[in-house]
Amino acid sequence: MAKLRIAEIFTSLQGEGRWVGIPSTFVRVSGCNLRCVWCDTPYASWNPEGPHLEIGDVLKRVKVAGAEHVVITGGEPMLFDPVEELCASLSERGHVITIETAGTIYRDWPCHLMSISPKLSGSTPSADTASGWAERHESTRMNLDALQALVRSYDYQLKFVLNPEHSSFQQDLEEIDVVIAATQPHPSHVLVMAEGTDSETLHRRQRLLVPICLERGFRLTPRMHVDLFGNTRGT
Ligand code: SF4
């Protein structure tokens, strides 16, 4: 039976996006094709960890958790073929599936909400980062063809992580314009989220994003789990 490397499985409230507040079981696959400088789950990207579990074992743990909504997150779930079997089995069992992806890869999989978070220029690690990750990240992070296909094929949200205090902010906004021009999303499906792993930073940056949202018609999404629990695993 196919196996997936799993960093963690936990149940909490969805903290971001269109389905914020919904009780959900999160299945976090380990491994990513990007290395965001501010990644808040380095144990699924920079230093991937976790056991290789059979899909049947993942399904058992989701069943025990008891939530209708299941969020397949990462890392980057779209990298791993066995995620298709996981999604198909979850769908057969009546679960509502969200896949959280950076949108660099298109897959035709059972999924009720494709949560696409394109990585903007501010996500790129510094040039002297070990293993050449700055260059690899920069050349991989934006794939307009994949983004167009995802937006065309799924119910979706486009969720952009922004730091209005970072020198890349204006460039990040210009890149959002490029993505919107390419994908033509419904305005209510375009969300921006402040980057930050503590409430004080998050709230300060959220306030700075308000005028940007009003000017451009973006929807501001909270990071409710950070507000409630800080930057802790399993929340
Ligand atoms: S795409 Fe997501 S998991 Fe991968 S490095 Fe960036 S924030 Fe981390």
Boltz pocket constraint, residues with backbone or C-beta under 6 A from the ligand:
constraints:
  - pocket:
      binder: B
      contacts: [[A, 32], [A, 33], [A, 34], [A, 35], [A, 36], [A, 38], [A, 39], [A, 40], [A, 41], [A, 42], [A, 44], [A, 45], [A, 46], [A, 74], [A, 75], [A, 76], [A, 102], [A, 119]]
      max_distance: 6.0
